[in-house]
Amino acid sequence: MSKKKLVVLTGAGISAESGLRTFRDNNGLWENHDVTQVASPEGWAKDPHLVLEFYNQRRKQLYECQPNEGHKGLVELEKYFDVAVITQNIDDLHEQAGSSNVLHLHGELKKVRSTIDESLVYELDGWELNWGDTCEKGSQLRPHIVWFGEAVPAIQPAIDLVNEADIFVVVGTSLNVYPAAGLLNYVPGRSPVYIIDPHQPAFTPSKQITFIQENATSGVPKLITLLTQTIHA
């Protein structure tokens, strides 16, 4: 018997529990910077050195973090379901935990790309990207991140995954950031939705949605219990 398709959308909340600070936290990394200074094409054009340093510090911090029980629980669900993870996060904690199918909506922190040919994407060796580091065409490398104001190339593949979901799960995202938040609209009407977050996101309640008011590390184990009960029922 083929496994049911379980599609998971994850956000900053799951990474925060591993110690990664987020843009919107009160204790956020470089909170004195407007995000447009460090995460927009305009910011890059104005002060690329600042942008490089910002992402270097985020990368350095990532190397000090480990996947948590939320990440690991999603891997455990692969025993029972065909799991696809769509993440708004730019870290690789899902991959470190062992998730086999991860789609990054907003890019990947440990990758860099050419500024003249965006198809030239490279794994960065270590945590530092410096001014003067170039691609094979001689152009400066930039973080492989979708900045504010840029298109989200992975959104269509994400929509296609959600359209196929037998079960849809949201972990650690407020559902305020678009276009990712709009993915909820593509869940088939027959498919149950589980939302794991300590703060109830703004959505219209329905029989289709089960809300688990927990952090990822405690909420994902509860989800596993709920879902595996339905299998063995």
Buried (B, 14 or more C-beta within 10 A) or exposed (E): EEEBBBBBBBBBBBBBBBEBBBBEEEEBBBEEBEBBBBBBBEBBEEBBEBBBBBBBBBBEBBEEBEBBBBBBBBBBBBEBBBBBBBBBBBBBBBBBBEBEBBBBBBBBBBBBBBBEEEEBBBEBEEBBBEEEBEBEEEBBBBBBBBBBEEEBEBBEEBBEBBBEBBBBBBBBBBBEBEBBBBBBEBBEEEBBBBBBBEEEBEBEEEEBBEBBEBBBBBBBBBBBEEBBEEEEE
